């Protein structure tokens, strides 16, 4: 037998309400907005700790976050917004003085 799927108005309203309730939870959660480019991180041997004096905060490729200690981005890692200012990768290049 063929079952016909015809959602009722009540089911539609329940699903719509659940979706509306989830919007603020998703918007408030910082983890949802954060993104990492794991393939590039692996290829560039990214680590969350510095390599001697070499760290992302002193790299020309680093895009700082809102504060000096918050995570930022990197021109080398497209779409990655979780780069630590204390991190390091093999693409490190000193900022000009």
N, C-alpha and C positions, 0 to 999 in steps of 0.2 A: 504494500500500500504506500501511496505517496502522501507524505505529511506536508501540509501546507503551513509554512511559517508566516504567521501574520501577527506581529507584535501588537499587543493591545496598547491603548493610550496610557494606561497605568504603568506598564513596563517602560514605555518611552519616557514618561515623566520621571520615573525612578532613576533611569540611566542618565538622563539629562541633569537631574539634581546632583547625582554623585559626581558627574564631571565638573559641574560648577563648584562644588565643595572642594574638589581637588586642586583647582586652579591656584588659590592662595598658598596652599601647602607646597606646591611645586615652585611657585614664585619666591617664597621665603627661603626655601632650601638652597644653600649655596652650592651644595654638591651637584645639584642638577645643572647648574649653570657652568660649573667647572668642566674643563675638557683637557684631556691629555692626548698626545700623539705618540702612543707607545711604540710604534714602528720606528719613527724617527729617533726616539729616545734610545732605543736599542742600537740602532745603526750608528748613532753618534756617541755611544757609551756614556749617556747622561747618568750622573749620580747626584744625590741630594747633599753631598758634602764637598767642600773645596779641595782642590789639588794644590796644596801649598798656598801660595799667594794668588793663585788663579781661581776666581769664582765668578759666577754669572754677573754679580753687581759691578764688576770691573771690566766686563766684556762689552765690546762695541755692538754686539748683536742683541743684548738684553734690553727688553722693554719693561721699565719698572712698573710695579703695582701702585696702589693708592698710597701706600707708605713705604718707607725704605726697607722695612722688614717683611712686608707682605709679598705674596707670590705675584709674579708678573708674567710676561710672555717672552718670546724669542723670535727673531726674524727668521731663524733657521728652521724652527718647529712650527709650521703653520697650524693654527687652530688650537695650540696648546696654551692654556692660561694658568697653568700650575707650575711654572718654573720658579724654583727657589732662588733668591738672591745669593744664597750660599752654595748653590749647586755648581756643577762643572760638567763640561763635555769636551770632546776632542776638537770642536770647532771654535774654541775659545780664542779670542783675539783682543788684545789690550785696547782700551779706549785711548784715543790720542790725548796727550796732556797739553 
